[in-house]
């Protein structure tokens, strides 16, 4: 596990909403132990220092923020060699890319100008298409939210349209942006694994990635995005050798990853 400490958010921003996305119920006004609310560039800088003090491997920021706030947070993290991921939408994604953020997670309202900025600044993308698709397909049953509804976060500002997300990833891939595999499945939906992981791989193929590129995104590229490509992601001497043995070639069809025969972890067959 590479840990990002507390989410850093502005007052009233994503992660500081007053209503729970998962339940639809009002949240306590008491400080959330998983979120560090910061206001102003110096407070955002201090919030980053606090996460580093707790030995965070990454810093995770959420929109909205000002240009000064995102610049301060990214600068502070990079001063200490700590990478930064951002959960953002619209112009906030462009500001994050310009500030030098390392990775953008599940952005909404991405357009070609923002994608160009990400490509120019070597910003990685983890689109988690499945998370949005689940909202479209099933809603949030624990919150009584019907299909296609996304009501209790700042993301409600934007339409959740599957075809648009596919085209966003297609454009990012064509622009040469590195794409990682993630699902962003909330804790209350852990029963969705491992199926949603395979669904995510299928969506990347729908977006134009080849089976070989998807396999790389799920292994080598993911390790490189996390900054541990020297330890994980490929079968090479000197790397950590956890191995998945499957019954058919994933380069022929990425869904062959479903056919798990053996899992070897730390030198032992665990399945």
N, C-alpha and C positions, 0 to 999 in steps of 0.2 A: 504494500500500500504506500503510495506517495500522497502525503497528507497536506492539505492546504489550510489547516487551521480554521479560523472563523471566516465566513463570508464578510467582505467589506462592502458596505452599502451606504448610500446617503439616506438621510431621514425621509421616510416615505417612499424610498426606492424599492426595487425588487429585492426581496428577502426581508423588507421591513413593512410589507403590507399588513393591514390590520385584520385581514380575513385569511383563514387557512385555505390554500388551494385544494388540499386533500379532503377537507371535511366541510368547507363552506361556512364554518362557524367562526365567530369573532375570536381573535387571539388575545391573550392577556397583554395588558399594557406594560407588564414587567419586561425588563430587557431579555432578549432572546439569547441564551448562552451560546448559540451557534452563529450569531451575527454580531459583527462589530460595526455599529453605526458611526459614520464619520462625516464631518461637515467642514469644508474648506481644505485647501491643499496641504496645510501643515498638519491638520488632523488626519488626513488620509495617509500622509507620510508616517505619522506616529502609529497609525493602525497597522501599517505594514511592518514597522519595527516590532510591534507587539507580537505579530504572528511569527516573525523570525526568532524572537526571543523564546517562543514555545517550540522551536525546531521544526517549523513548517517547511516542507519540501517545495511547495508552490504557494503562490499568493492567488486567491480567487476574488475578483472584483465583480460587482454587478452594477448595471446601468439603472438609472441615469446618474450622470456626474458632469461636472464642468470640465473644460479642457485643462484647466489648471490642476484640478483634482487628479485626473487620470495621468497627466504628465508627472505629477509629484509621486504618485504611487508606483508607477512603473520605474521611474528613475531610482527611487529608494530601493526597490527590490533588486534591480539590476546592479546597483552599487555593491550589493552583498552576494551577487551571483545566484539569486533566486529567480526562477522564471515566473511569469504571470499569465494567468488565464482570465478571460472576461466573458461574462454572460451579458449580452447586449443586444441592442436593436437599433435600426435606423442610423442616424448620424453618429450615435455614440460608438458604433463599431468602427466607423472611419476615424474618429478621434483616437480610439484605442490603437488602431493600426499605425497611425501617425506618431503616437507616443512610443511605439516599439513593443507593444504587447506581444507575447509569444504565441498565444493560441486563443481563438474565438470559439466559444461553445454555443451551439444551437441559436444562432442569431435569427431574428425575424426582420422583415422589411429590408432585405439586402438587395442592392441594385448593382448595376455594372460599374458605376463609378466607385462604389465602396469596394467591390471585388478588385478593381484595378489598384486601389490604394493598398489592399491587403497583399496583392502580388508584389507590388513595388517594395513593400516593407517586410517581405518574407514572413508574413503572418500565417500561421497554420489554422486549419479549420476542422472542428469536430462537429458535424451538423446534427447528429442525433435525430434523424428524420422520423424514426419510430416514435419518439416521444410525442411529436405533434400529430402523427398519424393516429395514435391511440386516442387523442383528444377528439379527432374527427370521427373515428369509428365507434368509440364507446363512451366518450365523455369522462366524467369523474363520478362513477356510481356512489362512492362513499359520501360525496358532497351533494348527491341528488342533481348533478349537473348533466343535462342531456347531451347527446352527440353534437359535435361541432361547437360546443361552448367552452370558453376559456375565460372565466369571469373574474377570478380572484387574484390575479397578478397584473402587473403593468403590461404584460403581453396582450391583455385584452384590447389594447389600442389597435391591434393589427389583425387582419383576417388570417385565419389558419387554413391555408389552401395547399393540399398535398402537391398538386401539380406545380405550384410556384416553388415549393421547397426542392422538388426534383430539379427544376430548371436552374435554381440557385446553385445547387451542387454541381450541375453540369457546367455552368459558366465558370465556377471556381476551378474545376478540374481542367477545363480548357485554358484557363489563365495560368496554369502551372502551380497552383496552390497545393501544398501537401494536405491530404485529407486523412484524418484518423477515424477509427471506428469507436463509437460510443452509443449508448442508448438513453441515458438520463432517466431511467425508470425509477420513480419514487419508491421509497421503502415499502409503502403499503401495497405495492404491486409486484413484490419480488417473485410472486408465483408466475410471472410472465417469463422468467428465465427458464431454460436457455432459448426458448422459441423466438423471443423478440430480437435476440442477437442475430439469428439467421435471417429474420425479416429485414433487419438493418442492412445486412450484406446484400440482400435482394434489391433493396432500394438504391444502393450504390451502383449496382449493375444497371438498374433502370435509368440512372443519371449518366450513364456512359462509361463508367469504369469497366475495364476488362476483368475477367476472373483473376488473372495474374495480378493486376493492380489492386484488386480488392484483398487478395491474400496478403500482398505486401502491406497494405494499409492496416490489416488486422494483426500484423506481426512486426516486421522491420520498421515500417514508417511510424507505427504507434510508439515503438520504443524510442525512435529518434525524436519524436515530438516531446516525449517525456524527458529527454535528455539522458537516457540510459541505453543508447544504442550499442555502447561498448559492452554491455552486460546481457542484454536480452534481444529477442527479435529474429535471430537467425541461428541456425545450427552450425556453430564454429567452435574450434578448439579454444578453451579458456573462458567461454561464456557459460552462464547458468543453463543447464541442460534439462529443462522441463520439455517433454516431447508428447505431442498428440499423434497417435497412429490411427489413421482412418482407412476405410475400406475401398476408397476410390479416389481418383486424382482431382483435387480442387481446381486445378488449372483447366480441366475439361468442363467442370461445373462447380462453382463455388459452394453450392448447396450440398456437395458431397461431404462437406465438413460435418454434416449431421450424422454421418455413419461412423461414429466413434467406436473403435475397437480396443484401444489401450490408452491409458494416460500414465505417463511416467513423470514423477515429481521427486526432486532431490534423490534421484537414482533408484527410486522404488516404483514398482507398478502399483498404482493406487486404484486403478479400475481395470 
